[in-house]
Amino acid sequence: MVTPAAKKPVVQHLIEGFSLSERVACKLAGLSRTAYRYQSRTKPDNGLRQRLKALATQYPRYGYLMLHGLLRGEGWVKNRKRTYRLYTEEGLQVRTKKRKKLTRPRQPMEVPTAPNQRWSMDFVSDQLSNGRRFRVLNVVDDYSREMVGQLVSVAISGRQVARFLDQLMEERGKPK
């Protein structure tokens, strides 16, 4: 689909190059005469948009209300809704702060060389045929891949996990 803005030069060429009337040239190009004569007005918000963008880059943590306060102080706007409309049309958003992380070098996990050196725990959840959920705590020896223990319950509390691990350590000894 060709826009009226693209058809305007075609009509202009037909009028100047072939000495056609405006009416005939518009009909040939498939453009209404009112669309041909239409002159777009520059939006009065352009200066405000640019200032809003400039302030948003200068103050990335300010929302539209804070920016509105700055614009109002400079004498740009009086209407908060206008500021909000321009803020959303420009796709501006408050940038969230990045969380500061401690930079520590990663240390690779040492590979176990004998059984009962390290255990791994995993919680698994499943559903019975009647729709009731149950959970399973699996404890596996990392070297031998042997199942050290399993705790199955509808709801596993922290106390149950602690009791279960104490019981495993009494039976098998504490992993090194």
MARBA-3410 file (N, C-alpha, C, O; in Angstrom, 1 decimal):
176
0.8,-1.2,0.0,0.0,0.0,0.0,0.9,1.2,0.0,1.8,1.4,0.8 ~ 0.6,2.1,-0.9,1.4,3.4,-1.0,0.7,4.5,-0.2,-0.5,4.7,-0.3 ~ 1.5,5.2,0.5,1.0,6.3,1.4,0.7,7.5,0.6,1.3,7.7,-0.5 ~ -0.2,8.4,1.0,-0.4,9.7,0.4,0.9,10.5,0.2,1.0,11.2,-0.7 ~ 1.7,10.4,1.2,3.0,11.2,1.2,3.8,10.7,0.0,4.6,11.5,-0.6
3.8,9.4,-0.3,4.5,8.9,-1.5,3.9,9.3,-2.8,4.5,9.4,-3.8 ~ 2.5,9.4,-2.8,1.8,9.8,-4.0,1.9,11.2,-4.4,1.8,11.6,-5.6 ~ 2.2,12.1,-3.4,2.3,13.5,-3.7,3.3,13.9,-4.7,3.0,14.7,-5.7 ~ 4.5,13.4,-4.7,5.5,13.7,-5.7,5.1,13.2,-7.1,5.4,13.8,-8.1 ~ 4.3,12.1,-7.1,3.9,11.6,-8.4,2.9,12.5,-9.0,3.0,12.8,-10.2
1.9,13.0,-8.2,1.0,14.0,-8.7,1.7,15.3,-9.2,1.4,15.8,-10.2 ~ 2.7,15.7,-8.4,3.4,16.9,-8.8,4.1,16.7,-10.1,4.2,17.6,-10.9 ~ 4.7,15.5,-10.3,5.4,15.2,-11.6,4.4,15.2,-12.8,4.7,15.7,-13.8 ~ 3.2,14.6,-12.5,2.2,14.6,-13.6,1.7,16.0,-14.0,1.5,16.3,-15.1 ~ 1.6,16.9,-13.0,1.1,18.3,-13.2,2.2,19.0,-14.0,1.9,19.7,-15.0
3.5,18.9,-13.5,4.5,19.7,-14.2,5.0,19.1,-15.5,5.3,19.8,-16.4 ~ 5.2,17.8,-15.5,5.8,17.1,-16.6,4.8,16.9,-17.8,5.2,17.0,-18.9 ~ 3.6,16.7,-17.5,2.6,16.4,-18.6,1.5,17.5,-18.7,0.6,17.3,-19.5 ~ 1.7,18.6,-18.0,0.7,19.7,-18.1,-0.7,19.3,-17.8,-1.6,19.7,-18.5 ~ -0.9,18.4,-16.8,-2.2,18.0,-16.5,-2.8,18.8,-15.4,-2.0,19.5,-14.6
-4.1,18.9,-15.3,-4.7,19.6,-14.2,-4.5,18.9,-12.9,-4.3,17.6,-12.9 ~ -4.7,19.6,-11.8,-4.5,18.9,-10.5,-5.6,17.8,-10.3,-5.3,16.8,-9.8 ~ -6.8,18.1,-10.8,-7.9,17.1,-10.6,-7.6,15.8,-11.4,-7.8,14.8,-10.8 ~ -7.1,15.9,-12.6,-6.8,14.8,-13.5,-5.6,14.0,-12.9,-5.6,12.8,-12.8 ~ -4.6,14.8,-12.5,-3.3,14.1,-11.9,-3.7,13.4,-10.7,-3.2,12.3,-10.5
-4.5,13.9,-9.8,-4.9,13.2,-8.6,-5.7,12.0,-8.9,-5.5,11.0,-8.2 ~ -6.6,12.1,-9.9,-7.4,10.9,-10.2,-6.5,9.8,-10.8,-6.7,8.6,-10.4 ~ -5.5,10.1,-11.6,-4.6,9.1,-12.2,-3.7,8.5,-11.1,-3.5,7.3,-11.1 ~ -3.3,9.3,-10.1,-2.5,8.7,-9.0,-3.3,8.0,-7.9,-2.7,7.3,-7.1 ~ -4.6,8.2,-8.0,-5.4,7.6,-6.9,-5.3,8.3,-5.6,-5.3,7.7,-4.5
-5.2,9.6,-5.7,-5.1,10.4,-4.4,-6.2,11.5,-4.4,-6.4,12.1,-5.5 ~ -6.8,11.7,-3.3,-7.9,12.7,-3.2,-7.2,14.1,-3.2,-6.1,14.2,-2.8 ~ -7.9,15.1,-3.8,-7.3,16.4,-3.8,-7.1,17.0,-2.5,-6.1,17.8,-2.3 ~ -7.9,16.7,-1.5,-7.7,17.2,-0.2,-6.5,16.6,0.4,-5.7,17.3,1.1 ~ -6.2,15.3,0.2,-5.0,14.7,0.7,-3.7,15.3,0.0,-2.7,15.5,0.6
-3.9,15.7,-1.3,-2.8,16.3,-2.0,-2.5,17.7,-1.4,-1.3,18.0,-1.3 ~ -3.5,18.4,-1.1,-3.3,19.8,-0.6,-3.0,19.8,0.9,-2.6,20.9,1.4 ~ -3.2,18.7,1.6,-3.0,18.7,3.0,-1.5,19.0,3.4,-0.6,18.5,2.8 ~ -1.3,19.9,4.3,0.0,20.2,4.8,0.1,19.9,6.3,-0.7,20.5,7.1 ~ 0.9,19.0,6.6,1.0,18.6,8.0,1.6,19.7,8.9,2.5,20.4,8.5
1.0,19.8,10.0,1.5,20.9,11.0,2.6,20.2,11.9,2.4,19.0,12.2 ~ 3.6,20.9,12.2,4.5,20.4,13.2,3.9,20.4,14.5,3.2,21.3,14.9 ~ 4.1,19.3,15.2,3.5,19.2,16.6,4.2,20.1,17.5,5.4,20.3,17.6 ~ 3.4,20.8,18.3,3.9,21.8,19.3,4.7,21.0,20.4,5.4,21.7,21.2 ~ 4.6,19.7,20.5,5.2,19.0,21.6,6.6,18.6,21.3,7.3,18.0,22.1
7.1,18.9,20.1,8.5,18.4,19.7,9.6,19.0,20.6,10.4,18.2,21.0 ~ 9.5,20.2,20.9,10.5,20.8,21.9,10.4,20.2,23.2,11.4,19.9,23.9 ~ 9.2,20.0,23.7,8.9,19.4,25.0,9.4,17.9,25.0,10.0,17.5,26.0 ~ 9.1,17.2,23.9,9.6,15.8,23.8,11.1,15.7,24.0,11.7,14.9,24.7 ~ 11.8,16.6,23.2,13.3,16.6,23.3,13.8,16.9,24.7,14.7,16.3,25.2
13.1,17.9,25.3,13.6,18.2,26.7,13.3,17.1,27.7,14.1,16.8,28.6 ~ 12.1,16.4,27.5,11.8,15.3,28.3,12.8,14.2,28.2,13.2,13.6,29.2 ~ 13.2,13.9,26.9,14.2,12.8,26.7,15.5,13.2,27.3,16.2,12.4,27.9 ~ 15.9,14.5,27.2,17.2,14.9,27.7,17.2,14.8,29.2,18.2,14.3,29.8 ~ 16.1,15.2,29.9,16.0,15.1,31.3,16.0,13.6,31.7,16.5,13.2,32.8
15.3,12.7,31.0,15.2,11.3,31.3,16.6,10.7,31.2,16.9,9.8,32.0 ~ 17.4,11.1,30.2,18.8,10.5,30.2,19.7,11.1,31.3,20.5,10.4,31.8 ~ 19.4,12.3,31.6,20.2,13.0,32.7,19.8,12.4,34.1,20.7,12.2,34.9 ~ 18.6,12.1,34.3,18.1,11.5,35.5,17.4,10.2,35.2,16.1,10.1,35.2 ~ 18.1,9.1,35.0,17.5,7.8,34.6,16.6,7.2,35.7,15.8,6.3,35.4
16.8,7.6,37.0,16.0,7.0,38.0,14.7,7.8,38.3,14.0,7.5,39.3 ~ 14.5,8.9,37.6,13.3,9.7,37.8,12.1,9.1,37.0,12.3,8.8,35.8 ~ 11.0,9.1,37.6,9.7,8.7,36.8,9.1,9.9,36.2,9.7,11.0,36.2 ~ 8.0,9.7,35.6,7.4,10.9,34.9,7.0,12.0,35.8,7.0,13.2,35.4 ~ 6.6,11.7,37.0,6.2,12.8,38.0,7.3,13.6,38.4,7.2,14.9,38.4
8.5,13.0,38.6,9.7,13.8,39.0,10.1,14.7,37.8,10.5,15.8,37.9 ~ 10.1,14.0,36.6,10.4,14.8,35.4,9.4,15.9,35.1,9.8,17.0,34.7 ~ 8.2,15.7,35.4,7.1,16.7,35.3,7.4,17.9,36.2,7.3,19.0,35.8 ~ 7.9,17.6,37.4,8.3,18.7,38.3,9.4,19.5,37.8,9.4,20.7,37.9 ~ 10.4,18.8,37.2,11.5,19.6,36.6,11.1,20.4,35.4,11.4,21.6,35.3
10.2,19.8,34.6,9.7,20.6,33.4,8.8,21.8,33.8,8.9,22.8,33.2 ~ 8.1,21.6,34.9,7.2,22.6,35.4,8.1,23.8,36.0,7.7,24.9,35.8 ~ 9.2,23.4,36.6,10.1,24.4,37.2,10.7,25.2,36.1,11.0,26.4,36.2 ~ 10.9,24.6,34.9,11.5,25.3,33.8,10.5,26.0,32.9,10.8,26.8,32.0 ~ 9.2,25.9,33.3,8.1,26.6,32.6,7.6,25.9,31.3,7.0,26.5,30.5
7.9,24.6,31.2,7.5,23.9,29.9,6.0,23.5,30.0,5.3,23.6,29.0 ~ 5.6,22.9,31.1,4.2,22.3,31.2,3.5,22.8,32.5,4.1,23.2,33.4 ~ 2.2,22.6,32.4,1.4,22.8,33.6,0.5,21.5,33.8,0.1,21.3,34.9 ~ 0.3,20.7,32.8,-0.6,19.5,32.9,0.2,18.2,33.0,1.0,17.9,32.1 ~ 0.0,17.6,34.1,0.7,16.3,34.4,0.4,15.2,33.4,1.2,14.4,33.1
-0.9,15.2,32.9,-1.3,14.2,32.0,-0.6,14.3,30.6,-0.4,13.3,30.0 ~ -0.3,15.5,30.3,0.4,15.7,29.0,1.8,15.1,29.1,2.3,14.5,28.2 ~ 2.4,15.4,30.3,3.8,14.8,30.5,3.7,13.3,30.5,4.6,12.7,29.9 ~ 2.7,12.7,31.1,2.6,11.3,31.1,2.4,10.7,29.7,3.0,9.7,29.3 ~ 1.5,11.4,28.9,1.3,10.9,27.5,2.6,10.9,26.7,2.9,10.0,26.0
3.3,12.0,26.8,4.6,12.1,26.1,5.6,11.1,26.6,6.4,10.5,25.8 ~ 5.6,10.9,27.9,6.5,9.9,28.5,6.3,8.5,28.0,7.2,7.8,27.7 ~ 5.0,8.1,27.9,4.7,6.8,27.4,4.9,6.7,25.9,5.3,5.6,25.4 ~ 4.5,7.7,25.2,4.7,7.7,23.7,6.2,7.6,23.3,6.5,6.9,22.3 ~ 7.1,8.1,24.1,8.5,8.0,23.8,9.1,6.7,24.3,10.3,6.4,24.1
8.3,5.9,25.0,8.7,4.6,25.5,9.7,4.8,26.7,10.6,3.9,26.9 ~ 9.6,5.8,27.4,10.5,6.0,28.6,10.1,5.2,29.8,8.9,5.1,30.0 ~ 11.0,4.7,30.5,10.7,4.0,31.7,11.8,4.3,32.8,12.9,4.6,32.4 ~ 11.5,4.1,34.0,12.4,4.2,35.1,13.4,3.1,35.0,12.9,1.9,35.0 ~ 14.7,3.3,35.0,15.6,2.2,34.9,15.9,1.7,36.3,16.1,2.5,37.3
15.8,0.4,36.5,16.0,-0.1,37.8,17.5,-0.2,38.1,18.3,-0.4,37.2 ~ 17.9,-0.1,39.4,19.3,-0.2,39.8,19.7,-1.7,39.6,19.0,-2.6,40.0 ~ 20.9,-1.9,39.2,21.5,-3.2,39.1,22.0,-3.6,40.5,22.5,-2.7,41.2 ~ 21.7,-4.8,40.9,22.1,-5.2,42.2,23.6,-5.4,42.2,24.2,-6.0,41.3 ~ 24.3,-4.9,43.3,25.7,-5.1,43.4,26.0,-6.4,43.9,25.5,-6.8,45.0
26.9,-7.2,43.2,27.3,-8.5,43.6,28.7,-8.5,44.1,29.5,-7.7,43.5 ~ 29.0,-9.3,45.0,30.4,-9.5,45.4,31.1,-10.3,44.3,30.6,-11.3,43.9 ~ 32.3,-9.8,43.9,33.0,-10.5,42.9,34.0,-11.5,43.5,35.0,-11.0,44.1 ~ 33.6,-12.7,43.5,34.5,-13.7,44.1,34.8,-14.7,43.0,34.0,-15.1,42.2 ~ 36.1,-15.2,42.9,36.4,-16.2,41.9,35.7,-17.5,42.1,35.6,-17.9,43.3
35.1,-18.0,41.1,34.4,-19.3,41.3,35.4,-20.4,41.5,36.4,-20.5,40.8 ~ 35.1,-21.3,42.5,35.9,-22.4,42.8,35.2,-23.6,42.3,34.1,-23.9,42.8 ~ 35.8,-24.4,41.5,35.1,-25.6,41.0,35.0,-26.6,42.2,35.8,-26.7,43.0 ~ 33.9,-27.4,42.1,33.6,-28.4,43.2,34.6,-29.5,43.0,34.8,-30.0,41.9 ~ 35.1,-30.0,44.1,36.0,-31.1,44.0,35.3,-32.4,43.8,34.2,-32.6,44.3
35.8,-33.2,42.9,35.1,-34.5,42.6,35.4,-35.5,43.7,36.6,-35.7,44.1 ~ 34.3,-36.1,44.2,34.6,-37.1,45.3,35.4,-38.3,44.8,35.2,-38.8,43.6 ~ 36.3,-38.8,45.6,37.1,-40.0,45.2,36.8,-41.3,45.9,37.3,-42.3,45.6 ~ 35.8,-41.2,46.9,35.4,-42.4,47.6,34.0,-42.2,48.0,33.4,-41.1,48.1 ~ 33.3,-43.4,48.3,31.9,-43.3,48.8,31.8,-42.5,50.1,32.8,-42.5,50.9
30.7,-41.9,50.4,30.3,-41.2,51.6,31.2,-40.0,51.8,31.4,-39.5,53.0 ~ 31.7,-39.4,50.7,32.4,-38.1,50.8,31.5,-36.9,50.7,31.6,-35.9,51.4 ~ 30.5,-37.0,49.8,29.6,-35.9,49.6,28.2,-36.5,49.2,28.1,-37.4,48.4 ~ 27.2,-35.9,49.8,25.8,-36.3,49.4,25.1,-35.1,48.7,25.4,-33.9,49.0 ~ 24.2,-35.4,47.9,23.4,-34.4,47.2,21.9,-34.6,47.5,21.5,-35.8,47.6
21.2,-33.5,47.7,19.7,-33.6,48.0,18.9,-33.0,46.9,19.4,-32.1,46.2 ~ 17.8,-33.6,46.7,16.9,-33.1,45.6,15.4,-33.3,46.0,15.0,-34.4,46.5 ~ 14.6,-32.3,45.9,13.2,-32.4,46.1,12.5,-32.6,44.8,12.7,-31.9,43.8 ~ 11.6,-33.6,44.8,10.8,-33.9,43.6,9.3,-33.9,44.0,9.0,-34.3,45.1 ~ 8.5,-33.3,43.1,7.1,-33.2,43.4,6.3,-33.9,42.3,6.7,-33.8,41.1
5.3,-34.7,42.7,4.5,-35.4,41.7,3.0,-35.4,42.2,2.7,-34.8,43.2 ~ 2.1,-35.9,41.3,0.7,-35.9,41.6,0.2,-37.3,41.5,0.5,-38.0,40.6 ~ -0.7,-37.7,42.5,-1.4,-39.0,42.4,-2.5,-38.9,41.4,-2.9,-37.8,40.9 ~ -3.1,-40.1,41.1,-4.2,-40.1,40.1,-5.4,-39.3,40.6,-6.2,-38.9,39.8 ~ -5.6,-39.2,41.9,-6.8,-38.4,42.4,-6.5,-36.9,42.5,-7.3,-36.2,43.0
-5.3,-36.5,42.0,-5.0,-35.1,42.0,-4.2,-34.6,43.2,-3.8,-33.4,43.2 ~ -4.0,-35.4,44.2,-3.3,-35.0,45.4,-1.8,-35.0,45.2,-1.2,-35.9,44.6 ~ -1.1,-33.9,45.6,0.3,-33.8,45.4,1.1,-34.4,46.5,0.7,-34.4,47.7 ~ 2.3,-35.0,46.2,3.2,-35.4,47.2,4.6,-35.0,46.8,4.9,-34.8,45.7 ~ 5.5,-35.0,47.8,6.9,-34.6,47.6,7.8,-35.7,48.1,7.5,-36.4,49.0
9.0,-35.7,47.4,10.0,-36.7,47.8,11.3,-36.0,47.9,11.7,-35.2,47.1 ~ 12.0,-36.3,49.0,13.3,-35.8,49.2,14.3,-36.9,49.0,14.3,-37.9,49.7 ~ 15.1,-36.8,48.0,16.1,-37.9,47.6,17.5,-37.4,48.1,17.9,-36.3,47.8 ~ 18.2,-38.3,48.8,19.6,-38.0,49.2,20.4,-39.1,48.5,20.2,-40.3,48.7 ~ 21.4,-38.6,47.6,22.2,-39.5,46.8,23.7,-39.3,47.1,24.1,-38.2,47.3
24.5,-40.4,47.2,25.9,-40.3,47.3,26.5,-39.9,46.0,26.2,-40.6,45.0 ~ 27.3,-38.9,45.9,27.8,-38.4,44.6,28.8,-39.3,44.0,28.9,-39.3,42.8 ~ 29.6,-40.1,44.8,30.6,-41.0,44.2,30.0,-42.2,43.6,30.2,-42.6,42.4 ~ 29.2,-42.9,44.4,28.6,-44.2,44.0,27.3,-44.1,43.4,26.8,-45.1,42.8 ~ 26.7,-42.9,43.4,25.3,-42.7,42.9,24.3,-43.6,43.6,23.2,-43.9,43.0
24.6,-44.0,44.8,23.7,-44.8,45.6,22.7,-43.9,46.3,23.0,-42.8,46.8 ~ 21.4,-44.4,46.4,20.4,-43.7,47.1,20.6,-43.9,48.5,20.4,-45.0,49.1 ~ 21.0,-42.8,49.2,21.3,-42.9,50.7,20.0,-43.0,51.4,19.9,-43.7,52.4 ~ 19.0,-42.2,51.0,17.7,-42.2,51.7,16.7,-41.4,50.9,17.0,-40.6,50.0 ~ 15.4,-41.7,51.3,14.3,-41.1,50.6,13.2,-40.7,51.7,12.9,-41.6,52.5
12.7,-39.5,51.6,11.6,-39.1,52.5,10.5,-38.7,51.6,10.5,-37.8,50.9 ~ 9.3,-39.5,51.8,8.1,-39.2,51.0,7.1,-38.7,51.9,6.8,-39.3,53.0 ~ 6.4,-37.6,51.6,5.4,-37.0,52.4,4.5,-36.1,51.5,5.0,-35.6,50.5 ~ 3.3,-35.8,52.0,2.5,-34.8,51.3,3.0,-33.4,51.5,3.0,-32.6,50.6 ~ 3.5,-33.1,52.7,4.2,-31.8,52.9,5.4,-32.1,53.8,5.3,-32.7,54.9
6.6,-31.7,53.3,7.8,-31.9,54.0,8.2,-30.6,54.6,8.5,-29.6,54.0 ~ 8.3,-30.6,56.0,8.7,-29.4,56.7,10.2,-29.4,56.9,10.9,-30.4,56.7 ~ 10.7,-28.2,57.3,12.2,-28.1,57.6,12.6,-29.0,58.8,13.7,-29.6,58.8 ~ 11.7,-29.1,59.8,12.0,-30.0,60.9,12.1,-31.5,60.5,13.0,-32.2,60.9 ~ 11.2,-31.9,59.6,11.3,-33.3,59.0,12.6,-33.5,58.3,13.2,-34.6,58.5
13.0,-32.5,57.5,14.3,-32.7,56.8,15.4,-32.8,57.7,16.3,-33.7,57.5 ~ 15.5,-32.0,58.7,16.6,-32.0,59.7,16.6,-33.3,60.5,17.7,-33.9,60.6 ~ 15.4,-33.8,60.9,15.3,-35.1,61.6,15.8,-36.2,60.7,16.5,-37.1,61.1 ~ 15.3,-36.2,59.4,15.7,-37.2,58.4,17.2,-37.3,58.2,17.8,-38.3,58.1 ~ 17.8,-36.1,58.0,19.3,-36.0,57.8,20.0,-36.5,59.0,21.1,-37.2,58.9
19.6,-36.2,60.2,20.2,-36.7,61.5,20.1,-38.2,61.5,21.1,-38.8,61.9 ~ 19.0,-38.7,61.2,18.8,-40.2,61.2,19.7,-40.8,60.2,20.3,-41.9,60.5 ~ 19.9,-40.2,59.0,20.8,-40.8,58.0,22.3,-40.8,58.5,23.0,-41.7,58.2 ~ 22.6,-39.7,59.2,24.0,-39.6,59.7,24.3,-40.6,60.8,25.4,-41.1,60.9 ~ 23.2,-40.9,61.6,23.4,-41.9,62.6,23.6,-43.3,62.0,24.4,-44.1,62.4
22.9,-43.6,60.9,23.0,-44.9,60.2,24.2,-45.0,59.4,24.9,-46.0,59.5 ~ 24.6,-44.0,58.6,25.6,-44.1,57.6,26.9,-43.4,58.0,28.0,-43.5,57.4 ~ 26.8,-42.5,59.0,28.0,-41.6,59.3,27.9,-40.4,58.5,27.3,-40.3,57.4 ~ 28.5,-39.3,59.1,28.5,-38.0,58.4,29.4,-38.0,57.2,30.5,-38.5,57.3 ~ 28.9,-37.5,56.0,29.8,-37.4,54.9,31.0,-36.4,55.2,30.8,-35.4,55.9
32.1,-36.8,54.6,33.3,-36.0,54.9,33.3,-34.7,54.2,34.2,-33.9,54.3
END
